[in-house]
Amino acid sequence: MLKLTDPKFIRIGYFIGGIYDIILGLGVIIVPDLLISIFQINKPNTMVFVYSSGLFLLVVGYYLLYACFHDVTNYLFIGFGSSMVRLAFALIVLLLWLTEGIEAAYILIAFTDTLTGVLILLPIIATNGISRQELWIKG
């Protein structure tokens, strides 16, 4: 039976998060107008932040997939950092939704980010015997 602390379970979270980030990043960079029309959000005045967000997603997705196909226990810091960024993004979207009334599509993206962040973070938190230093510093 697969345990939460099993490296295979950690790989599943890294793989799902990596694929999600790469697909979303490519979509944001290659077909931003299509995504804007599908999600019915306002097009920004300048696209530089849209493209830089897409590039950021591609980089994070690449590193998650890299860690997934290598010794994932040596790359727990990548998953931890990715999860913290996802959860911070979701919190920011929630606060903007409450104060500014942003489009519901952002809530959907924040929800999926939260799910993937938790999927990546849970096995890392449950991994006993790994010290804080080992979490941040690759041996």
NORGI-V338754 format. One record per residue. SS is DSSP state (A for helix, B for strand, O for the rest). PSI is psi in degrees with one decimal (NA if undefined). OMEGA is omega in whole degrees, -180 to 180 (* if undefined). Layout:
# NORGI-V338754
{{SS:PSI:OMEGA} {SS:PSI:OMEGA}}
This chain:
# NORGI-V338754
{{O:140.3:-178} {O:122.6:179} {O:158.3:-179} {O:-31.0:-178} {O:0.5:180} {O:134.1:178} {A:-27.7:177} {A:-38.9:179} {A:-38.6:177} {A:-41.0:179} {A:-38.4:-180} {A:-47.4:179} {A:-43.2:179} {A:-41.4:-178} {A:-48.0:-180} {A:-45.2:178} {A:-41.7:180} {A:-45.8:179} {A:-43.3:178} {A:-47.6:-179} {A:-41.3:-179} {A:-43.6:179} {A:-47.0:180} {A:-41.5:179} {A:-44.7:178} {A:-41.0:178} {A:-42.1:-180} {A:-35.9:-178} {A:-43.0:-172} {A:-45.4:-175} {O:57.7:-177} {A:-36.9:-179} {A:-37.5:177} {A:-45.1:179} {A:-38.7:178} {A:-40.8:-180} {A:-36.6:179} {A:-46.8:-178} {A:-2.4:177} {O:53.8:177} {O:161.3:180} {O:134.0:178} {O:130.9:180} {O:156.8:179} {O:-39.1:177} {O:138.2:-175} {O:1.5:-176} {A:-37.3:180} {A:-31.0:177} {A:-49.0:-179} {A:-38.2:178} {A:-33.9:175} {A:-41.1:177} {A:-41.1:177} {A:-42.0:177} {A:-44.5:179} {A:-40.0:178} {A:-42.8:-179} {A:-46.4:180} {A:-42.7:178} {A:-41.4:178} {A:-48.3:-178} {A:-34.2:176} {A:-42.6:179} {A:-36.8:177} {A:-47.2:180} {A:-34.8:-179} {A:-40.5:-175} {O:7.5:174} {O:-164.9:180} {O:94.4:-171} {A:-28.0:-179} {A:-20.1:175} {A:-8.4:-176} {A:33.9:179} {A:-28.9:-180} {A:-29.9:178} {A:-46.4:179} {A:-39.9:179} {A:-47.1:179} {A:-42.3:178} {A:-42.9:180} {A:-41.6:-180} {A:-40.3:178} {A:-42.6:180} {A:-45.1:-179} {A:-35.5:176} {A:-41.5:177} {A:-44.6:180} {A:-39.4:178} {A:-42.6:178} {A:-44.3:179} {A:-42.0:179} {A:-44.4:179} {A:-41.1:178} {A:-35.6:179} {A:-40.2:180} {A:-36.3:-175} {A:-35.8:-174} {O:-17.5:-179} {O:50.4:-180} {O:168.7:-176} {O:151.9:-178} {A:-23.6:180} {A:-34.2:178} {A:-34.0:177} {A:-41.0:178} {A:-44.9:179} {A:-41.4:179} {A:-36.8:178} {A:-46.5:179} {A:-35.7:175} {A:-40.8:179} {A:-43.6:179} {A:-46.1:180} {A:-35.9:178} {A:-42.7:179} {A:-39.6:178} {A:-36.0:178} {A:-39.3:-172} {A:-36.1:-176} {A:-50.1:179} {A:-31.6:180} {A:-42.5:179} {A:-37.8:-177} {A:-12.8:-178} {O:104.0:179} {O:152.6:177} {O:-2.4:177} {O:118.4:-177} {O:168.5:177} {A:-39.2:-179} {A:-40.9:179} {A:-28.6:179} {A:-37.4:-175} {A:-26.5:-176} {O:117.2:179} {O:131.8:-179} {O:NA:*}}
